[in-house]
Amino acid sequence: MTERPSTFAALSAFLFSLLCLTASTVVFSLMSVFGLRTGYFSYLYSAVLQGIAFVVPAFLYYQRHKETRPALRLNRLDPVCTVLVILAALAGVIALNWLSVYWSLFLDSLGLVTGTGASLIPRTPTELLLSMVTSALLPALFEELLFRGFLLPSLERLGRWTAVLLCGVLFALPHASLEALPAHLLLGVALCWLVLLTNSLFASMLFHGVYNATIILLSYRSMQADPAGASALPMAEDALSAMPMVVVLAGVFWLLLYAAMDRGRNKAKSPLPTPAYTPLAGREKLLLAISLLLLLGLLAYTVITMLPGASA
């Protein structure tokens, strides 16, 4: 049976990445308070941070434990499965965007200020290119290496459903976006199943890259067409009237995703056997508890920044 990565090592790597992201959030918050601008340096900083936070721990572990490398699932994708993954990602952008719209309208009804991510939308061709690299290509490679290439196989000994749900939560919360939280949760779970059923990490990398790149391109086009309304939410009445169409789009997304998984499962070569159930050890539970507490703290901070007058 193929050896899996150490759960303690994977959770340690996740906590390390979380501390890196938290420190980065604090630094940028302080810079914003003092009115400092980073300009294009922020893109370089983002690329380096992602490399350190996501790649280094997983790379060092697999270098030292070569016997666990098959758990990375670096297997080629069937061409038909590749096309289905791309189509599912494109459909997912539309379906999950509408989910975020409905969720944001709900947050608005609670008095929270949404639409705070407009400043992150690229406004020039140069910013678009840099965003495509640092917000589409690198996350597709780096985040997937940590979450689906390292963390997910280490958690499979808890059972597939537990591993998928836990990995999905640990993927969604560090994004620190309350508006996109439901979409990130569904995305995290879907990417886990995509890797498990296709037996290929490249499936989640491809989906992730196409998904992020499409969002960036659409945001850029929207900003060019209407800078003032690029991040504006539709009226509640319009959103409700669009619900039948959204249901259909969600169904198309699910069918394409299912087709990609089914094709990948039928074409998968030498799928990894499911490991025997083994509960978390005490030190692993401690790492997980610390990580969840830190994530809840980040989520609370996000909520605070969305309170009326918080940005004033």
DOKOLFI-694276 format. One record per residue (C-alpha): x, y, z; residue in one letter. Coordinates in steps of 0.001 Angstrom, whole numbers, plus 500000, padded with zeros to 6 digits. Layout:
N
XYZA ...
//
This chain:
312
500000500000500000M 501249503479499111T 502474505397502117E 500721508671502819R 502326511880504060P 502453512391507799S 499311514150509030T 501380515938511664F 503765517224508980A 500897518302506709A 499046520126509500L 502326521748510536S 502820522918506954A 499280524293506882F 499784526150510171L 503064527571508840F 501305528840505712S 498516530281507833L 500987532173510032L 502686533536506899C 499361534754505500L 498340536243508844T 501630538122509165A 501183539408505617S 497657540616506420T 498944542482509472V 501761544095507476V 499463545303504705F 496897546536507222S 499571548623508947L 500787549964505613M 497223550971504769S 496827552730508131V 499970554782507496F 498992555520503906G 501874553587502330L 501439552336498766R 503123549214497469T 502402549567493737G 503705546761491565Y 505866545503494438F 502745543872495898S 502662541411492998Y 506259540335493567L 505583540139497285Y 502523537957496652S 504481535568494424A 507303535173496957V 504867534791499853L 502928532053498072Q 506129530200497288G 507294530302500890I 503920529594502469A 502636526853500174F 505524525287498286V 508503525142500626V 506994522910503370P 505480520391500919A 508582520351498702F 510932519741501631L 508747516948502976Y 508485515077499691Y 512214515517499118Q 512941513793502411R 510223511139502126H 510422509868498558K 508332506799499406E 505253509015499814T 505539510748496419R 502851508607494727P 500379510283497122A 500947513500495162L 498973511900492315R 501024513548489569L 499257511529486882N 498382512691483386R 494792513600482570L 492821511967479782D 492245514547476957P 488462514295477215V 488662514705480980C 490869517759480467T 488235519406478275V 485485518555480759L 487498520046483650V 487968523291481692I 484265523493480826L 483315522743484445A 485603525532485640A 484034528020483220L 480530527004484290A 481634527127487925G 482657530763487603V 479091531717486666I 477303529413489117A 479493530199492128L 479485533924491317N 475702533924491603W 475980532050494874L 478270534834496121S 475762537418494897V 472923535908496939Y 475175535494499966W 476388539103499667S 472811540357499476L 472126538449502690F 475186540039504320L 473973543451503146D 470650542787504845S 472594542249508084L 474197545673507747G 477646544483506670L 479510546426503980V 480198544231500936T 482009544941497668G 485279545793499460T 487369543820496975G 487016546301494108A 490501547705494778S 491966544307493846L 490534544341490312I 493248545021487682P 492786548326485891R 495575548318483301T 496956545663480909P 500096545453483051T 498079544858486206E 496015542279484311L 499138540353483295L 500582540482486802L 497250539410488296S 497024536475485902M 500408535267487137V 500086535937490870T 496344535347491308S 495629532618488731A 498721530658487694L 500650530571490972L 497679529757493259P 496655526970490863A 500096525413491261L 501110526379494785F 497826526125496702E 496970522823495067E 500372521407495990L 499743522142499668L 496010521447499965F 495295518632497518R 498864517357497132G 499946517296500773F 497103517963503206L 494360515899501525L 496304512586501218P 497509512959504799S 493901513264506023L 492516510342504004E 493133508003506942R 490174509751508632L 487885508578505836G 487365510205502458R 484352512331503366W 486004513626506536T 489212514365504644A 487343516188501867V 485204518303504207L 488087519174506521L 490395520012503639C 487623522096502051G 487158524131505234V 490904524617505692L 491078525797502066F 488159528235502248A 488763530068505521L 492320531369504834P 490994533345501863H 489533535715504483A 486604536645502240S 483265536460503986L 481456537410500772E 482924534433498885A 482967531989501807L 480178529640500561P 481706529601497070A 485179528868498452H 483802526060500614L 482080524403497664L 485143524968495503L 487444523431498101G 485252520342498424V 484834519987494643A 488578520193494031L 489206517478496612C 486762515087494964W 488165515982491553L 491640514873492643V 490427511744494418L 488253510491491563L 490554511393488669T 493646510311490653N 495401513411489322S 496539516585491060L 496687518181487617F 492866518093487489A 492520520476490437S 495415522629489204M 493751523003485801L 490320523749487268F 491768526212489792H 493821528036487153G 490985528348484623V 488537529385487355Y 490774532153488751N 491896533383485331A 488296533672484118T 487271535673487186I 490209538049486692I 489435538536482993L 485735539149483616L 486504541581486459S 488951543447484227Y 486430543698481396R 483776544887483818S 486126547513485242M 486941548794481753Q 483272549001480814A 481991550556484053D 484571551422486754P 481892552629489172A 479760549504488937G 482420546808488611A 481722545401492080S 478120546555492506A 475511543989493497L 472272543623491533P 469034544683493171M 467410542001495327A 464405541918492988E 466634541312489958D 468554538584491802A 465320536808492735L 463981536990489185S 467234535457487930A 466987532478490289M 465491530004487741P 468379530750485380M 470858530363488243V 469412526951489128V 469901525841485523V 473482527161485501L 474219525371488764A 472878522171487224G 475107522588484166V 478100523153486430F 477335520035488444W 476784517884485337L 480084518987483783L 481944518464487048L 480380515020487489Y 481225514116483887A 484861515152484455A 485071513094487635M 483390510079486051D 485625510194482978R 488708510624485147G 487690507746487407R 487172505413484437N 490513506377482891K 492539506569486116A 495559504289486237K 496614502603489475S 494381504598491840P 495672504790495384L 494046502343497811P 492076503829500669T 494145503734503868P 492840502137507037A 491023504466509410Y 493339505994512018T 492187508759514384P 494230511899514893L 496911511740517541A 496962514254520386G 499584516537518837R 497724516472515518E 494493517502517243K 496396520341518918L 497728521605515573L 494264521423514059L 492721523256517032A 495331526037516862I 494765526395513118S 490979526570513491L 491223529151516273L 493506531286514136L 491146530937511187L 488178531961513309L 490189534987514442G 490836535952510813L 487151535501510042L 486194537698513004A 488645540362511820Y 487069540230508368T 483611540730509850V 484853543699511879I 486283545382508758T 482866544995507104M 480993546817509856L 479576550228508878P 482183552922509442G 485039550469509983A 486964551746506947S 486432555385507802A 
//
